[in-house]
Amino acid sequence: MNIALFGYGKMGRMIEQTALKRGHSIVAKVDVDTTEIDFSNMDVAIDFSTPDAAYDNIKGCLEHHVPIISGTTGWLHKFDDIVALCNEKKGGFIYASNYSLGVNIFFEINAYLAKVMKNLNQYKISMEEIHHTQKLDAPSGTAITLAEGIIKNTAYTGWKLDTAENNEVPIVAKRIPDVPGTHTVSYNSEVDSIELRHTAHNREGFALGAVVASEWIVGKTGIFTMKDVLNLG
């Protein structure tokens, strides 16, 4: 399979290594200094670029009938435009805030626990996410996805960074060198606490999930998520 990489930072390089190990070829490495892009020999594209570049990268691939998966956060105010374009071009697109297979299982457990705890008002929910200092957005897209899983299944109506109102999930975002990603969801009452935590030990899990998703989407038409890739529910 011929894979194009949009964004060639640490994640892009890790995805390249993983893809090559799985027998694929890297036919393009598109980064900030790239001036021309040849879409003709791409079977699929993987976007781990920047919030400013992601929309144009995804748009360009869909317009050239290249299925694309994106793990870039911070551009989702234009998500509906991409959905419309993907449907118009009959393209294939996956967005995930986190491609780690373990994190996507974590998402499912988080949503299930929220359902279980829905009517136990003595427990107050809070979240913490820790990432490396090069992480550009806060809170992380993964933390937002976790918060959305809680909001969908409880009386909480939103989330807020740091200090939140009673009906909002507070998210504390920390930036510490060399931390790939740790996410903790806490339910605290006066008598006890329940915690869910996912800790990434390195970036390899993110890279593997991205390559697995790119393998899955080739030949498919529509808007998908990692739930589709992993057949979760």
C-alpha positions in Angstrom: 0.0 0.0 0.0 1.3 3.5 -0.9 0.9 5.8 2.1 1.4 9.6 2.1 2.3 11.3 5.3 1.0 14.8 5.9 3.1 16.1 8.8 6.6 14.7 9.2 7.3 15.4 12.9 7.9 12.9 15.6 4.5 11.2 15.0 5.0 11.2 11.2 8.4 9.5 11.6 7.0 6.9 14.0 4.2 6.2 11.6 6.7 5.8 8.8 8.6 3.2 10.7 5.5 1.3 11.6 4.2 1.3 8.1 7.4 0.1 6.6 7.5 -2.8 9.2 4.0 -3.8 8.0 5.2 -3.9 4.4 3.9 -0.6 3.1 5.6 2.2 1.1 5.8 5.9 1.9 5.3 7.8 -1.3 5.1 11.4 0.0 6.2 13.3 3.1 4.3 16.6 3.1 5.5 19.1 5.7 5.6 22.9 6.2 8.2 23.4 3.4 6.4 21.3 0.8 5.4 23.3 -2.3 4.0 20.6 -4.6 2.0 17.5 -3.9 1.6 14.6 -6.2 -1.6 12.8 -5.3 -1.5 10.4 -8.2 0.2 7.4 -6.6 -1.3 7.6 -3.1 -3.5 4.8 -1.9 -4.2 6.5 1.4 -3.0 9.5 3.4 -2.3 9.9 7.1 -2.5 13.4 8.6 -0.6 14.3 11.8 0.2 17.9 10.9 -0.9 21.1 12.7 -4.3 22.7 13.3 -3.6 25.3 10.7 -2.6 22.8 8.0 -5.0 19.9 8.7 -8.1 21.2 7.0 -6.3 22.0 3.7 -4.5 18.6 3.8 -7.8 16.7 4.3 -9.6 18.8 1.7 -6.9 18.3 -0.9 -6.9 14.5 -0.4 -10.7 14.2 -0.7 -10.7 16.4 -3.8 -8.1 14.0 -5.4 -10.1 10.9 -4.3 -7.4 9.8 -1.7 -8.9 8.3 1.5 -7.4 10.0 4.5 -7.3 9.5 8.2 -6.5 12.5 10.5 -5.2 12.6 14.0 -4.7 16.3 14.1 -6.7 18.2 16.7 -7.6 21.9 16.9 -9.3 22.2 13.5 -12.7 20.7 14.3 -14.7 23.9 13.8 -14.5 23.0 10.1 -15.4 19.4 10.6 -18.9 19.7 9.1 -17.3 21.2 5.9 -15.1 18.1 5.6 -18.1 15.8 6.1 -20.0 17.6 3.3 -17.0 17.5 1.0 -16.4 13.8 1.7 -20.0 13.0 0.9 -19.9 15.1 -2.2 -16.7 13.4 -3.5 -17.8 9.9 -2.2 -14.5 9.8 -0.4 -13.3 8.0 2.7 -12.3 9.8 5.9 -11.6 8.9 9.5 -11.0 11.4 12.3 -9.9 10.3 15.8 -8.6 12.3 18.6 -6.4 9.3 19.5 -5.5 6.3 17.4 -4.2 4.2 20.2 -6.0 0.9 20.2 -5.9 1.0 24.0 -7.3 4.5 24.2 -10.2 3.6 22.0 -11.1 0.7 24.4 -10.7 3.3 27.2 -13.2 5.5 25.5 -15.8 2.7 25.6 -15.1 1.9 29.3 -15.3 5.6 30.1 -18.8 5.9 28.5 -20.0 2.7 30.2 -18.9 3.9 33.6 -20.6 7.2 33.1 -23.9 5.4 32.4 -23.4 3.4 35.6 -22.7 6.5 37.7 -25.4 8.7 36.1 -27.7 8.8 39.1 -25.1 8.7 41.8 -25.0 12.5 42.4 -22.6 12.2 45.4 -19.8 11.6 43.0 -18.2 14.6 41.3 -16.4 14.0 38.0 -13.0 15.6 37.1 -10.4 14.9 34.5 -6.6 15.4 34.2 -4.5 15.0 31.1 -0.7 15.2 30.9 1.3 15.6 27.6 4.7 16.6 26.4 5.5 20.3 26.3 5.3 20.3 22.4 1.6 19.5 22.6 0.0 22.6 20.9 -3.6 22.4 22.2 -5.1 22.1 25.6 -7.0 20.2 26.7 -6.1 17.4 24.4 -8.5 16.0 21.8 -8.5 12.8 23.8 -9.6 14.6 26.9 -12.4 16.3 25.0 -13.5 12.9 23.6 -13.6 11.5 27.1 -15.6 14.5 28.4 -18.0 14.1 25.5 -18.5 10.4 26.5 -19.4 11.6 30.0 -21.7 14.4 28.8 -23.6 12.1 26.5 -24.4 9.7 29.3 -24.9 11.9 32.4 -26.5 15.2 33.4 -23.3 17.1 32.8 -23.8 19.7 30.0 -20.3 20.6 29.1 -16.6 20.7 30.0 -14.2 23.5 30.9 -10.5 23.9 31.3 -9.4 24.1 35.0 -12.3 25.6 37.0 -15.8 24.5 36.0 -19.4 25.1 37.0 -21.4 22.4 38.7 -22.8 21.0 35.5 -19.4 21.1 33.7 -16.6 18.5 33.7 -13.4 20.3 34.8 -10.3 19.3 32.8 -6.8 20.0 34.2 -4.2 20.0 31.4 -0.5 19.7 32.3 2.5 19.9 30.0 5.6 18.0 31.2 8.6 17.0 29.0 8.7 13.6 27.5 5.2 12.5 28.5 3.5 10.8 25.5 0.1 11.0 27.1 -1.8 10.2 30.4 -5.5 10.6 30.9 -7.3 10.2 34.2 -11.1 10.3 34.8 -12.0 10.6 38.5 -15.2 10.1 40.4 -14.8 11.6 43.9 -17.2 11.4 46.8 -16.8 12.1 50.5 -16.3 8.4 51.2 -14.3 7.1 48.2 -13.0 7.6 44.8 -13.0 5.8 41.5 -10.4 6.4 38.8 -9.9 5.3 35.2 -6.5 5.9 33.8 -4.7 5.3 30.5 -1.0 5.8 30.3 0.9 5.7 27.0 4.5 4.5 27.4 5.6 5.8 24.0 4.2 6.9 20.6 4.3 3.5 19.0 0.7 2.7 20.0 -0.6 5.8 18.3 1.4 5.0 15.2 0.2 1.4 15.0 -3.5 2.5 15.4 -3.0 5.0 12.6 -1.6 2.5 10.2 -4.3 -0.1 11.1 -6.9 2.6 10.4 -5.3 3.4 7.0 -5.3 -0.3 6.1 -8.9 -0.6 7.0 -10.3 2.5 5.1 -8.9 1.7 1.6 -11.7 0.9 -0.7 -14.4 2.2 1.7 -16.6 5.3 1.2 -18.0 7.4 4.1 -17.1 9.1 7.4 -15.8 6.6 10.0 -14.3 6.4 13.5 -12.1 4.1 15.3 -15.2 2.3 16.6 -15.8 1.2 13.1 -12.2 0.1 12.6 -12.2 -1.9 15.8 -15.8 -3.0 15.5 -16.6 -1.6 19.0 -20.4 -1.6 19.3 
